[in-house]
Amino acid sequence: MNECRTGRPVSDGAEQLLGVIHPVHEYGQVELVDYLGADRTVARAARTSYQGDEGKNEEADRKLIRRLWVDKHTSPFEMVALTFRIRMPIFVMRQHVRHRTASLNEWSFRYSECPDMFYVPARDDVRSQSSTNKQMSGDPLTDDVSDKARTLIDGLNHQAYATYKKLIELGVAREQARVVLPVSAYTQIVWSIDMRNLLHYLRLRLAPDAQKEIRAYAEVMAMIVRQGWPMIWDAYSAAEENA
Ligand SMILES: Cc1cc2nc3c(=O)[nH]c(=O)nc-3n(C[C@H](O)[C@H](O)[C@H](O)COP(=O)(O)OP(=O)(O)OC[C@H]3O[C@@H](n4cnc5c(N)ncnc54)[C@H](O)[C@@H]3O)c2cc1C
């Protein structure tokens, strides 16, 4: 471990989370790989508005951060940033990348081969189509139907991967062989986003109408914010409760 000195605000909670891999479903992962700023960073940035001093104590910071979030004075929250490494199926990634205020770099299947890793819903999580909302799923299906659905999904994943490997063996370029891969294949990204926009992401992707699979990723990121930035989480969750 490097003994390095830093003059910048550090979050004890975030330090403990750095490098910890949180599993999501069978193959998914979320890891906090880097961050900038702590709760104090937001309060300190906000006090610049009136050239105020550092604040009396933690309680003063907590109150200020709550006030800022309620008043939608959101720019101080942009002074904090988080970088995650995330492994997710391509169908989740398609929803995830819609959040344009983040920066990302994705693993390229032009450079390296896609691994044999595909999403199959758990037996108790094969869901029916909602009868009231055209976009959403409804109740879980019976075990019998779930087993049939999982066999179909798993079979197609295997067939697609076997075809992919055959194309590679034939000498087809990786960038073309990948056209047979289903959206259940896993991809990996490094994803960097400031706290203001991460909280916006969480609001949308923790909501009951978000797809359950992306919600599982949002829940891990919410846990990370709660542990690493407790005052910011407190301000956000209090506002959500009152919404
Ligand atoms: C439940 C749910 C269902 C969805 N269904 C669909 C769907 O059927 N089809 C589909 O295509 N997408 C769908 N989406 C994606 C959705 O339309 C948004 O693209 C996504 O949620 C990102 O939200 P955002 O634009 O607020 O976030 P970000 O892209 O992170 O942007 C954050 C904020 O920045 C501002 N901003 C960003 N870009 C612009 C811009 N170009 N102009 C002005 N302001 C901007 C806005 O204030 C925005 O809220 C769905 C999302 C959810 C949560």
Ligand as a Chemical Component Dictionary entry (heavy atoms), coordinates in Angstrom:
data_LIG
# 
_chem_comp.id                   LIG 
_chem_comp.type                 NON-POLYMER 
_chem_comp.pdbx_formal_charge   0 
_chem_comp.three_letter_code    LIG 
# 
loop_
_chem_comp_atom.comp_id 
_chem_comp_atom.atom_id 
_chem_comp_atom.alt_atom_id 
_chem_comp_atom.type_symbol 
_chem_comp_atom.charge 
_chem_comp_atom.model_Cartn_x 
_chem_comp_atom.model_Cartn_y 
_chem_comp_atom.model_Cartn_z 
_chem_comp_atom.pdbx_ordinal 
LIG C1  C1  C 0 -38.684 4.077  -17.261 1  
LIG C2  C2  C 0 -37.943 4.584  -18.495 2  
LIG C3  C3  C 0 -38.413 4.261  -19.739 3  
LIG C4  C4  C 0 -37.735 4.712  -20.894 4  
LIG N1  N1  N 0 -38.212 4.356  -22.129 5  
LIG C5  C5  C 0 -37.546 4.758  -23.238 6  
LIG C6  C6  C 0 -38.015 4.388  -24.548 7  
LIG O1  O1  O 0 -39.026 3.728  -24.701 8  
LIG N2  N2  N 0 -37.282 4.791  -25.621 9  
LIG C7  C7  C 0 -36.164 5.556  -25.493 10 
LIG O2  O2  O 0 -35.542 5.901  -26.506 11 
LIG N3  N3  N 0 -35.715 5.925  -24.272 12 
LIG C8  C8  C 0 -36.367 5.554  -23.154 13 
LIG N4  N4  N 0 -35.896 5.912  -21.924 14 
LIG C9  C9  C 0 -34.677 6.742  -21.831 15 
LIG C10 C10 C 0 -35.048 8.206  -21.510 16 
LIG O3  O3  O 0 -35.765 8.788  -22.587 17 
LIG C11 C11 C 0 -33.771 9.027  -21.255 18 
LIG O4  O4  O 0 -32.993 9.066  -22.444 19 
LIG C12 C12 C 0 -32.905 8.455  -20.151 20 
LIG O5  O5  O 0 -33.691 8.133  -19.028 21 
LIG C13 C13 C 0 -31.850 9.469  -19.751 22 
LIG O6  O6  O 0 -32.471 10.533 -19.076 23 
LIG P1  P1  P 0 -31.964 12.026 -19.197 24 
LIG O7  O7  O 0 -32.005 12.482 -20.630 25 
LIG O8  O8  O 0 -32.730 12.864 -18.226 26 
LIG O9  O9  O 0 -30.448 11.861 -18.664 27 
LIG P2  P2  P 0 -29.092 12.472 -19.225 28 
LIG O10 O10 O 0 -28.873 12.101 -20.642 29 
LIG O11 O11 O 0 -28.030 12.068 -18.230 30 
LIG O12 O12 O 0 -29.289 13.998 -19.135 31 
LIG C14 C14 C 0 -29.416 14.645 -17.860 32 
LIG C15 C15 C 0 -30.158 15.938 -18.047 33 
LIG O13 O13 O 0 -29.393 16.788 -18.902 34 
LIG C16 C16 C 0 -30.246 17.539 -19.748 35 
LIG N5  N5  N 0 -29.979 17.170 -21.142 36 
LIG C17 C17 C 0 -29.211 16.145 -21.595 37 
LIG N6  N6  N 0 -29.186 16.145 -22.933 38 
LIG C18 C18 C 0 -29.975 17.182 -23.326 39 
LIG C19 C19 C 0 -30.360 17.691 -24.587 40 
LIG N7  N7  N 0 -29.947 17.148 -25.729 41 
LIG N8  N8  N 0 -31.150 18.762 -24.619 42 
LIG C20 C20 C 0 -31.590 19.349 -23.473 43 
LIG N9  N9  N 0 -31.280 18.914 -22.243 44 
LIG C21 C21 C 0 -30.482 17.838 -22.180 45 
LIG C22 C22 C 0 -31.671 17.180 -19.335 46 
LIG O14 O14 O 0 -32.094 18.061 -18.342 47 
LIG C23 C23 C 0 -31.510 15.797 -18.746 48 
LIG O15 O15 O 0 -32.529 15.434 -17.829 49 
LIG C24 C24 C 0 -36.558 5.498  -20.769 50 
LIG C25 C25 C 0 -36.097 5.813  -19.480 51 
LIG C26 C26 C 0 -36.763 5.366  -18.361 52 
LIG C27 C27 C 0 -36.230 5.713  -16.985 53 
# 
loop_
_chem_comp_bond.comp_id 
_chem_comp_bond.atom_id_1 
_chem_comp_bond.atom_id_2 
_chem_comp_bond.value_order 
_chem_comp_bond.pdbx_ordinal 
LIG C1  C2  SING 1  
LIG C2  C3  SING 2  
LIG C2  C26 DOUB 3  
LIG C3  C4  DOUB 4  
LIG C4  N1  SING 5  
LIG C4  C24 SING 6  
LIG N1  C5  DOUB 7  
LIG C5  C6  SING 8  
LIG C5  C8  SING 9  
LIG C6  O1  DOUB 10 
LIG C6  N2  SING 11 
LIG N2  C7  SING 12 
LIG C7  O2  DOUB 13 
LIG C7  N3  SING 14 
LIG N3  C8  DOUB 15 
LIG C8  N4  SING 16 
LIG N4  C9  SING 17 
LIG N4  C24 SING 18 
LIG C9  C10 SING 19 
LIG C10 O3  SING 20 
LIG C10 C11 SING 21 
LIG C11 O4  SING 22 
LIG C11 C12 SING 23 
LIG C12 O5  SING 24 
LIG C12 C13 SING 25 
LIG C13 O6  SING 26 
LIG O6  P1  SING 27 
LIG P1  O7  DOUB 28 
LIG P1  O8  SING 29 
LIG P1  O9  SING 30 
LIG O9  P2  SING 31 
LIG P2  O10 DOUB 32 
LIG P2  O11 SING 33 
LIG P2  O12 SING 34 
LIG O12 C14 SING 35 
LIG C14 C15 SING 36 
LIG C15 O13 SING 37 
LIG C15 C23 SING 38 
LIG O13 C16 SING 39 
LIG C16 N5  SING 40 
LIG C16 C22 SING 41 
LIG N5  C17 SING 42 
LIG N5  C21 SING 43 
LIG C17 N6  DOUB 44 
LIG N6  C18 SING 45 
LIG C18 C19 SING 46 
LIG C18 C21 DOUB 47 
LIG C19 N7  SING 48 
LIG C19 N8  DOUB 49 
LIG N8  C20 SING 50 
LIG C20 N9  DOUB 51 
LIG N9  C21 SING 52 
LIG C22 O14 SING 53 
LIG C22 C23 SING 54 
LIG C23 O15 SING 55 
LIG C24 C25 DOUB 56 
LIG C25 C26 SING 57 
LIG C26 C27 SING 58 
# 
